[in-house]
Every structure is written in C-alpha cells, then in structure tokens.
C-alpha cells in the first residue's frame, strides 16, 4: 500500500483564547517524519501545509491560498491576537490546507493529521493486514496517558434516539457523553463523526467531498464534513484498529468510552428511517 501523509500545521497556536508561538512545532514535525520513515513504507510522500519550508527527504511544503474575501478571522471567534502567517495566510484555514494537499497527493491513500500525531510501529503492518478496501478509515488513537482519544465515535446531536442513549440524559455540552464506541461496532456510520485532526481517506473521496473552505478552525468543519459525507448514498466509515497512532502532546478526549450498559443498547440499535 502507498500513502500520502498530509500534515496541517502552523507556528502560531491558540491556548485559552490567545495566540502564541509554539517553539515545539518544528521539533515535533521532525519526530513525526522520523517515525514515518521508520515504518519502512515502500512508496510514500509527506505533504505539509502551514510552513514556508522544511528540508527532509520525501517531504514537501504545499502552499494554500485564500479563496474567500469574507473568510472569518479567528478574532471573530473570540480569539485574540494577530493570526496572519507570512504571506497573509490564515493559519486557522485548515479546510484550505487539507483540500490543497488532497489535490496535490501522489497516492490514493491520504493520511490527514494535525502536527501532534505520530505513528506506532504497528501502523504500516496494520494496514497491510487490514487492506485498502475502505473509503474513509479511522485508526486506534492513544493519548500520552495510554487512554483512547476520539478515534471511533457517535455524534451525539443527530436528532435520533441514539443521541439519548449515548448522552445518558445530559441535556447540554459535550463532556461525559458516552460517544467512544467499541471498535467491533461498525453498523452505525449514519450516526458517526470523524474528528478533524486525524483520518485516512481515498483521494477520490476527498476530491468528491472536499472540506468546506468557508469554515476555519473552531467552526465545526469536521462535523459538517462528516454529516455531508455519511449522508451520501453508499458512503460509510471504517475502523482499522490494527494501526495505532499516539498523540505527541497531552489532550483530553471530549467524549467518554461507552459503559457496558450503553454498549448493550447500541449493539442492538437499528437505523431509523
């Protein structure tokens, strides 16, 4: 199997509503590239959007361009500071970054990630065992604390009875909803969501279903894309748990893993018409 790794990054990050220069970004990207090289994939390339240059083998920077005059600034999303990168690019315009990398990809299997995912030694062998019969595929993702991180999930706001099952009566917010489902439950694509910091997809799928470039980071671009993709006849999400990714910085999952009681309910849940 051949892979294009499409990494979205920027040097100015956001924390608690304010921008700052992340001095760990470049070392982190070099580690990601090191780990990809160590997988010994026969044919691969690495694309990076959000840097001006990087000197690494099989790696190139993809330039992305603003296409919308009325693109919202991160300031309008209650963030402070100057978010324009060199050249006037909008660092939060992750939809444009990912769409441009999809167009430039040499190989049919594109691994989209943000700049804090790395690949365990089982990743490539896991895909060789799993195969390439998928359209959009998720993988097992672990935190630095060896906990699951938002890798195979129900979206809890579908207007469905399933919403109530995973929410356990919670009326607002995301925290504590039991949306992380077991990897062996694969019949609920109609209700699922692929979070935007990591997924694998065929190039033809991403060209047919590009991300909405009217949205920037923080506007739910991944939710909109997941719903638009999954609602198209014949589309589905796949899970390859043989291939594992690990976060390079500490992040906490928004959702919880399902309890045994919830698992029993969703195992028997049928599509609503």
N, C-alpha and C positions, 0 to 999 in steps of 0.2 A: 504493500500500500504506500502511496505517495501522499505527502502532506504539505500544505502551506500553513505556516504559523503566522497569524495576523495579530500583532500586539498593539493595543492602543495605549498611549502614554501621554503625559505632559509633565513638565518640570514644576509647574505651579499647581499645588494641590489645595484642597479645601478641608478645613477642620473647624468645627464649631462656628461655621458661617464666615470664616476669614481665610484669605489665601496666604500661602507661604511657599517658599522654595524648598522642595524636597531633595535634600542632598543625597538621599539613599536611592533615588530613582535610577541613576546610571549604574551604580554597582549592582542593583537588583536586576536590571536588564541583562547585564553581562552574566550574572549567575543563571538566569533563565536560558540564555543562549548556550552556556556551558552544559547545562542539563539536557537541552535538546540535542546537542552534539553527541553527548554520551549515550543517547538512545540508539545510536548506530543505524539510523534510518537510511536506506539506500538512496532514495530521492526525496529531498525536502528543500524548502526555502523558508526564510524568515522575513516577514514584512513588518515594518514598524512605522506607525503614524503618530506624529507628535514630537519628533526630534528633527533637528536640522541635518544631522549626520551621525554615523556610527561606523567604525572600522572593524567589521567582523566578517568572517567567511560566510557565504551563502545568505547574507543579510543585506537588505537594502531599505532605505527610508522611502516611504510613499508620501508624496505631497497631496494634501487635500485642500479644497478651495471652498470659500463661502459662496453659496448659490442663492441665498435668500436675503433680500435687503432688510426684512423685518425680523430677522432671527433674534429671539430674546436673549438679552445678556444675562449672565449669572447674577448680576446685581438685581435684576427684576425678580429673581427667585430668592430674594432676601439674603444674598451673599454680599460681602464687602470686598473692596479692593479692585485692582486692575487685573483683568483676566485675559488680556490680549497677548498672544505669543508673538515672537518675532515674525514679521510678515503680515501681521494683522489677523492671524488665525484665531479662532475661538477655541481655547483648549477644551471646553466642555462640549464641543460639537462632535461627540463620539459617533453619532449616526453617520456623519460625512466621512469620518476616518474609516469606519468599518465598511461602508459601501465602496469607498475608493479602493481599499485593499481587496475586496471581493472582485472588483473589476480587474485588478492587476494580478490576481492569483494565477500561478502557473499550473497548479494541481487542483483536482476536483474536490479533494477533502480539505476543507478550510477549518483551522482551529482558531476561533476567535477568543482572545483573552485580554484582560487588563494587565497591567505591569506588575502584578503581585501573585501570579500563578506560576508554579513550576511543576515539573513532570517527574513522577516517581519512576524507578527503573522498570516497573511493570507496565508502563504506559503503552509503549510501542508493541511489545509482545502481546499485551492485552487486546490491542486492535487486530493484530494478525490472527489471534484466536477468534475474536468476535466477528471479523469480516467487515465488508463495506456495504452490506445491504441495509442502508438507512437513508433517511432524508435529513433529519436533524437529530443529533445524538448528544446525550448528556453523559458525563462520567462521574465516578465517585470523587468527591472533593472533601478534603480533611483540613481542619484548622491546625495551628501550631500546638494546640492542646489535644490533638487527635480526636476531635469531635467533627461530626458531619456539618458541612456548610452548604446549605441551599442548592443541593445538586439534583433532586428529583422531587418535584413539588406540585401540589394542588394550589391553584389560585383561589383564595377564599371569598372572592366577590364576583361570582358568576351568575348570581340570581338563581341559584339552584339549591335543592335540598342538601346537596353535598357541602355547601357553604356552612350550614348549621352543624353538620357532623364534625367537620374539622375545627370549627370555631368554638365548640362546646359552650354555646350560649354567649360568647363575647360579642358585644354589640359594636364596638369601635376599635380602631387601631389594629396593629399587626401582631404585636408581641403576644406570645403564649398560644397562638393558633397552631393547631397540630397539623401542619401542612407538609412536613417532610415525610413522605410515604416510603414504605419498604421497596427495595429495588425489584422485587418479584411481582409487584402490582403494575401491570403495563396496559390496562384496558381503559384508562381514563384520560387519554390525550385531549378530549374535548374540554376538560376542566383544568388542564395543566398550564404551567407557566415556566418559561426558561429565563432565568435571571441573566441580565445582560453582560455580566463580567466574564462568563465562560460558557461556550458551547461549541460543538462541531457541526458543520453543515456542508452539504454539497454546494459547489459553486453555482450550479444551475438553479438551485433553490434560492440562494441569496440574490441572484440576478432577477429572478421572477418575483421574489418577495423582499425587496430592499427595505432597509430601515427608513423611517420617516424623518427626513432631514429638516423638517420644520420643528423637530424636537431636539433639545440639548440635554446634557446630563441633568438628572433630577426631575425630568418631566414625564417619567414613566414610559420611555421609549421602548423598553423591553416588554412591558405589559401589552402595549398597543401592538407590537410586532407579534408576540406570542398568540394573541387573540386573532389577528388577521391571518396568520399562517394556519393555525389549528382549525379555523372555521372554513377553510377552503376544502372542498370535497377531495377525499383521498389522502389528506395530509395527516401525519401522526408524529409523535415524539418517540425516540428510542432511548434506552439506557444501556450503556456498556459499563458494568461495574468492575470488569477485569482491569480497566485502565484507571489509574489513580492520579489525581493532582493534589498538590499541597499549597496552601497559602503561604506567602513569604512575609506577611505581616499579620498581626492579630486582628481578626474581625469576628464579630459575633453574629450568628445566624438570626435573622429577623423571626423566623418560624421555628417551632419545636418539632421534634420527631413525634410521630403518632404513638399514642398509648396502645396497649393491646386491645382495649375496648374499642377504640376508634378503628384500628386495623380490621377487626372483625366486621365492622359496619361497612367500611369502604370496599372490602373484598367482595361483598355481595351487592354492591351498588351497581345498578344498571343505568345506561344512558337514558336521560329524559328526552322526550320528543316534543 
